[in-house]
């Protein structure tokens, strides 16, 4: 061994310190996408669009290209449906008329 070889320092391995995982606080859901809303309220997507087109759906908002439903709008929609005396009436106008799209499905009145 030469003198220069003995003077070289050996690389020291640094001990890896395990980082504690950051505990994320659960964030309460504020909006639903249409598929999430349909899953949460057990409504098919086609029925959702049918009800929306007839004017009986929940309030929606557009954020860029996304269509979202606020939790409040979903709860209001659900309360409106639950409050109706006839489950098929979906909050119809006071004259009891049904839009054509719903009249075909649930019978004309």
Secondary structure by P-SEA (a helix, b strand, c coil): ccccccccccccccbbbbcccccccccccccccaaaaaaaacccaaaaaaaaaaccccbbbbcccbbbbcaaaaaaaaaaaaaccccccccccccccccaaaaaacccc
